[in-house]
């Protein structure tokens, strides 16, 4: 009887590949829109007296500015149809500006959220989506139960940022629909630097990474029944806790996204295919040896 040998190196390699594919998350894929910052509505009212773009400016540590935006009829590029922008000075007496710049970019993008603060200034901007309250206060039921999971296709939030010139912080808070309901948050510390002209940073934040605060209505967070969403961007203090570097950043879009691990059925199909390849490799090696005799 002829000897039948199997290439165990090949089998080991396929086993490793199988483990990687069935345990590592896939790259995040955008599923639905939270905000693309690219639609300009007529009649928009904001803190600068109704200018066409949401642009705010403060010059003192105790100064604030607020703006709200309403999407045109039929537009779905802003979650819930309304965007609130609230700019707050925390420390320092130099300028900070924030704006939603629409229909002016020459690199294929049509809009972005931009932020710029001077060195030594600590300030923060909160961009919130809570329906038509037109206030810097968060209406926890303003969205009326929006499904951030996109019927189960999304398991997180994806940020696309073409520029971050110094590390920055981001606090994301999501409220369960209904006053006094549950909320979940995730704090991202010192998001990495992206120089202008480099490939855009894509930062995915999974819902499973959110910290769920204790609420009075729900023991767990239901991301398919959301009443409000807020993103707070700010510059971190220096290690000494007293100064900040000048900060410029731009956000191209914020989207619902998914990066799910392959389903069990897909994993089983891959395993069967791998075993078939192992058998074929063993058969090929046997024929090769037979031809050499």
C-alpha positions, 0 to 999 in steps of 0.5 A: 500500500502506498503511503498517504501523507498530509502536509501538516504545515498547510493544515496548521496555516489554514487553522490559524487563518480560520481562527483569525477570520472567525474572531477578528472584527471586520473593518467598520462599514457605514450603514446609516447616517448620523450627520454628513455636515453637507446640506445647507438649509435656507432660513437657518437660525443660529447664534450669529443672526441667521447666517447660512453656515453654523459658525460660532465664535467665543473669546473668553473662558466664561463665554458661550455660543449656541446655534441650531440647524433644521434640515430641508424637507425630505433630507436625511443627512442629519439624525432627526432633522435637527443639529444643535451646536453649543460652544463653551469656553473653559479657560483662557481668553483667546479665540475659539471658532467652530463651524459647519462648512457646507458646499465649499470643499474642493476635494470631493467632500461637500461639508464638514464640522471644523473647530479651531482654538488658540494655544492656552485656550481650553474650550469644548463644543457639543454637537447634539441631536435631540429633535426640534427643541432648539436649545443647548439643553438635551431633550432625552426623548427628542428623537422619539425612539430612533434605531441606531442599530439600523435594524440590527445591521449597525453595532457602533458609530464611525467617525471620519476625520480628515484633520486632527492636528493635536490629540483631542478628547471626545465624549459620546453620550446616548440617551434611551428614549424617554425622560429619566431613562437610561443613558450610555457613554464612551470617553475617547482620550487623546484621539490620534493626530491626522495631518491635513492631506493625510488619509482621513482617520476613521474611528469606530466606537462599538456600542458594546464599549459604552459604559451604561449609567444606572437609570430608573427605567431600564437595566440595560441600554437599548440602542434601537430606541434612542431619544438623544445623541450628543458628541462633546469634542475638547482639547486635553490639558497638558500633563501639568493640567494648566495649558492646552496646545492650539487645536484644529480638527475637522469631522467629515461625517458621523455614521452608524456602522457595523464591524461584526464578526462572521456569523457561525454559518459563515464560519462553518462554511469556511471550515468545510472549505478549508478541510476540502483544501486540505484533502486536495493538498494531500491528494496533490502531494500523493500524485506528485510522489507517485509521478516521481517513482 
